[in-house]
């Protein structure tokens, strides 16, 4: 489980901070996502793996909502997976 949390946190942080991946847009358009990622990182550093996982799940929900909202605004709705493997 700890490995899953670490992997998910690493992937999420790469998505937010990767150059050329629109990180500035993600942070600007979905600030709650970035806040949840920071909360997950802080929980993980503090040894609270359960809290980190919960924050990552919240971040995933926030990101999905932002993607839906942006795609609806662009007139191109997208389908996202309803359940997470973790």
N, C-alpha and C positions, 0 to 999 in steps of 0.2 A: 504494500500500500504506500509506503514512504517513497519508493521508487516511482510509483505512478504520480504521486503529488509533485515530486521534483520534476519529472518529465513534463507534466502539464504546465507547471509554473515556468519552466524554461521555454517551452513552446509559446506560451502566452506572452512572455516578456519579449521574445524574438519578434512576434507579430506586432507588438507595440513599438519596438525600438529599431527594427531593421531599416537601414537606409533604403530609400527607393520603394518601400512597401506602403507608403502613405501613412506612416506613423503619426505625423503631425495631424493629418485629417482625422484619423481614428481618435486621437486624444481630444481634438477640438470638437468633433461631432458626437462623441460618446464619452464625455468626461467621467461618467459613473463607472464605465468599464475600466478606465485607468485607475480610478480610486480603489476599485475592488482588487485589481492586480497588486497595487501597493499594499493593501490590507493582507492579501495572501502572502506576499513576500515577507511582511513584518511578522505574521503568524509563524511562518516557516522558520525564520531566523530565531524566533523566540521558542522554538521547539513545539509549537502547537500545530501538529499535523492535521488534526481534525478541523481546527479553525481555518487553516490554509486551504484545505479541500473545500470547505463550505464557501469561502471567499472566491475560490476559483469557479465553483458552480454558479455563484451569483454573477461573477464576471462574464461567464458564458451566456447567461440569460440576458444580461445587459447588452452584450455584443450582438446577440441574435436579434434583440429588439431594435437596436440601431440599424442593423443590416436590413431588417424588414421595413423600417421607416424610410430609410434612404432609397431602397428599391421601389417602394410605393411612390415616393415623391418623384422618382425618375420615370415612373410609368412602366417599370419592368419588374414585377413582383418575382421573388425567388422563394423556393421551398428549402427549408432548413431541416436538418434532422431533429426530431422531437426529443430524443433521448440521448444522453451522453453515455459512452462506454465506462466512464468513471464517475 
